[in-house]
Amino acid sequence: MFPGAGAGVIPLHAPAFRGKEREYLLECVESTFVSSVGAFVDRAEEVLAAQTGAAYAVACVNGTSALHLCLVAAGVRSGDLVLTQAFSFVATANAIAYTGATPAFLDIDRETLGLSPAAVAEFMANECERDAKGDWIHRASRRRVSACVPMHSFGFVADLDGLAKVCREFDLALVEDAAESLGSTYKDVHSGTVGVMGALSFNGNKIVTAGGGGMILTNDEALAKRLKHLSTQAKMPHKWEYRHDSIGYNYRMPNLNAALLCAQMEQLPSYLARKRALASQYAALLDDTPLSFCNAPAGQSPNFWLCCALLENGEQRDAFLATANAAKLICRPAWELLSELPIYDHAIQHGTLPVSRDIQARIVNLPSSPHHFDD
Ligand SMILES: Cc1ncc(COP(=O)(O)O)c(C=O)c1O
């Protein structure tokens, strides 16, 4: 049924190191610059800015820390409410929780699998009001609503025009969780660059990996400087003195990881081409089957990080997962909705999240490694 089936286990997403990974890592070791200062860190930031069109890129130790730092720099404070989607990986909500804010879980759009601008507008217009200071306050919890974090699920890009508009209307900082969407564009603009900041991940399962790593994209010079400062323990520049002007974070990306990332980034164009070709193959292969392939929404070019298909219902999904995994095709369901996790019992949920529930019950991720099928 699938290309490559029968040749042993077909992983969901395996990294491949076929470029200059060894060369750059060795260069790092020989230079002794293996830790958080080094030429590869600067180079990775330049490469990511150039690739995405962002004016600035700030390297971090992973995507979760990158997202956390975005929220801190966006002014999210303890006690705030931050709007996000229930259909996401737990790191999205955890980054919000690290600031002391509470997530408010909203529904997604069926076409993009990303946060619904209509749900944000409805929540803000019906459940929130401006106070005397001009802040938007959630009436029931009396919390200030300060930011909105859409996530670009599996590399599909959320409706960024709609989200940017509603965030402008309600003074929300738009911070994109672009962990899964390196290479995905929306109306020819790279994901993660429409909001005030966007966070990428280079975890081992992502389209390119640094082993572990993250990157913040922004077009705001002052924010970029602040992010870099906060990520380096907020240490003030001085030849030898240790002065820190705020409580910073040790969120720097080590040079070793940056070396791996630089080598991987050289291969991104070929990975994207392979993934887009694989998506077309899946779409053709799944035609006339009970699986309906999730294709690119209008106006965007996703990276197809994890190819997805929808079954008719949860029962069919479970049967498919059992059969596929028994045949060594590693397929996976989506995450449990964040609103269902006991750790987020205290969070706000807007409405019954019908689209999130429906998609979560029926969607599967298909093997999507950029290189596996040509071995
Ligand atoms: C949606 C989403 N947000 C955040 C992260 C966190 O990235 P990292 O694992 O690099 O911390 C990931 C991936 O792991 C993710 O998929």
The ligand as an SDF file (V2000), in Angstrom:
LIG
                    3D

 16 16  0  0  0  0  0  0  0  0999 V2000
    3.8650   22.4470   18.3550 C   0  0  0  0  0  0  0  0  0  0  0  0
    5.1600   22.3520   19.0750 C   0  0  0  0  0  0  0  0  0  0  0  0
    5.4970   23.3270   19.9220 N   0  0  0  0  0  0  0  0  0  0  0  0
    6.6630   23.2940   20.5790 C   0  0  0  0  0  0  0  0  0  0  0  0
    7.5300   22.2440   20.4340 C   0  0  0  0  0  0  0  0  0  0  0  0
    8.7410   22.2510   21.2950 C   0  0  0  0  0  0  0  0  0  0  0  0
    9.9270   22.1440   20.6240 O   0  0  0  0  0  0  0  0  0  0  0  0
   11.2000   21.4550   21.3240 P   0  0  0  0  0  0  0  0  0  0  0  0
   10.9590   19.9890   21.3730 O   0  0  0  0  0  0  0  0  0  0  0  0
   12.3320   21.8400   20.4510 O   0  0  0  0  0  0  0  0  0  0  0  0
   11.3110   22.0600   22.6980 O   0  0  0  0  0  0  0  0  0  0  0  0
    7.2250   21.1990   19.5440 C   0  0  0  0  0  0  0  0  0  0  0  0
    8.1010   20.0620   19.2580 C   0  0  0  0  0  0  0  0  0  0  0  0
    8.6880   19.3860   19.9350 O   0  0  0  0  0  0  0  0  0  0  0  0
    5.9900   21.2570   18.8580 C   0  0  0  0  0  0  0  0  0  0  0  0
    5.6460   20.2730   18.0220 O   0  0  0  0  0  0  0  0  0  0  0  0
  1  2  1  0
  2  3  1  0
  2 15  2  0
  3  4  2  0
  4  5  1  0
  5  6  1  0
  5 12  2  0
  6  7  1  0
  7  8  1  0
  8  9  2  0
  8 10  1  0
  8 11  1  0
 12 13  1  0
 12 15  1  0
 13 14  2  0
 15 16  1  0
M  END
$$$$
